[in-house]
Amino acid sequence: MNLRTSVSLPSSRGSNGTADWRLDQQRGEQMQDLLLKIWCSSIARMQELKNNDRGATAVEYGIMVALIAAVIIAVVKVVGGKSSNAFESVNGAL
C-alpha cells in the first residue's frame, strides 16, 4: 500500500489536504537532503583536518629548536667553565 496515494491528511493551509501534505513531504525531503549535505561536508572536513600534517610538523620543528637550544646552552656552559679556568690560570701566571 502506497502511503502517498492512500492517505489524505487535513491541512490548515488549504482545502486540498493531499496536495498540502505532499508539499510538506517534499519540503521535509529537501530538509533531509540539506541536513545530509551538511553532515557529509562536516565529516569530510573533519577527515581533512585529521589527515592534515601541518600542525604536527610545526610542533616537531618547535621541539627540535628547543632541543638544539638546550644543547647549545649545555655546550656553552661546559666550554665556558673550562675557558674561565684557562683564563684565570693565565691571569695568575702573569
C-alpha positions as CSV (number, residue, x, y, z in Angstrom):
1,M,0.0,0.0,0.0
2,N,1.4,3.4,-1.0
3,L,1.0,5.9,1.8
4,R,1.2,8.9,-0.5
5,T,-1.8,8.0,-2.6
6,S,-4.0,6.3,0.0
7,V,-3.8,8.9,2.9
8,S,-5.3,12.3,2.7
9,L,-4.3,14.4,5.7
10,P,-6.2,17.6,6.6
11,S,-4.2,20.8,6.4
12,S,-4.9,24.3,7.8
13,R,-3.2,25.9,4.8
14,G,-5.6,24.9,2.1
15,S,-8.7,23.0,1.2
16,N,-6.8,20.2,-0.6
17,G,-5.2,18.2,2.2
18,T,-3.4,15.7,0.0
19,A,-1.6,18.4,-2.1
20,D,-0.5,20.2,1.0
21,W,0.7,17.0,2.6
22,R,2.7,16.2,-0.5
23,L,4.2,19.7,-0.4
24,D,5.1,19.3,3.3
25,Q,6.7,15.9,2.4
26,Q,8.7,17.5,-0.4
27,R,9.9,20.2,2.0
28,G,10.8,17.5,4.5
29,E,12.8,15.6,1.9
30,Q,14.5,18.8,0.9
31,M,15.4,19.5,4.6
32,Q,16.7,15.9,4.9
33,D,18.8,16.4,1.8
34,L,20.2,19.7,3.2
35,L,21.0,18.1,6.6
36,L,22.7,15.2,4.9
37,K,24.8,17.5,2.8
38,I,25.8,19.5,5.9
39,W,26.6,16.3,7.8
40,C,28.7,14.9,4.9
41,S,30.6,18.1,4.4
42,S,31.4,18.3,8.1
43,I,32.6,14.7,8.2
44,A,34.7,15.4,5.2
45,R,36.2,18.5,6.8
46,M,37.0,16.6,10.0
47,Q,38.7,13.9,8.0
48,E,40.7,16.6,6.1
49,L,41.8,18.1,9.4
50,K,42.6,14.7,10.8
51,N,44.9,13.9,7.9
52,N,46.5,17.3,7.9
53,D,50.1,17.1,9.0
54,R,50.9,20.8,9.0
55,G,50.2,21.3,12.7
56,A,52.2,18.2,13.7
57,T,55.1,19.3,11.5
58,A,55.2,22.7,13.2
59,V,55.2,21.1,16.7
60,E,58.0,18.8,15.6
61,Y,60.1,21.8,14.4
62,G,59.4,23.5,17.7
63,I,60.6,20.5,19.7
64,M,63.8,20.3,17.5
65,V,64.5,24.0,18.1
66,A,64.1,23.6,21.8
67,L,66.4,20.6,21.9
68,I,69.0,22.4,19.8
69,A,68.8,25.4,22.1
70,A,69.3,23.2,25.2
71,V,72.3,21.5,23.6
72,I,73.9,24.9,22.7
73,I,73.3,26.2,26.3
74,A,74.9,23.0,27.8
75,V,77.9,23.2,25.5
76,V,78.4,26.9,26.2
77,K,78.2,26.3,29.9
78,V,80.8,23.4,29.8
79,V,83.1,25.2,27.4
80,G,82.6,28.5,29.2
81,G,83.6,27.0,32.5
82,K,86.8,25.4,31.1
83,S,87.6,28.7,29.3
84,S,87.2,30.6,32.5
85,N,89.6,28.3,34.3
86,A,92.1,28.6,31.5
87,F,91.9,32.5,31.6
88,E,92.2,32.5,35.4
89,S,95.4,30.3,35.3
90,V,96.9,32.6,32.6
91,N,96.0,35.7,34.6
92,G,97.5,34.2,37.7
93,A,100.7,33.4,35.8
94,L,101.1,36.9,34.6
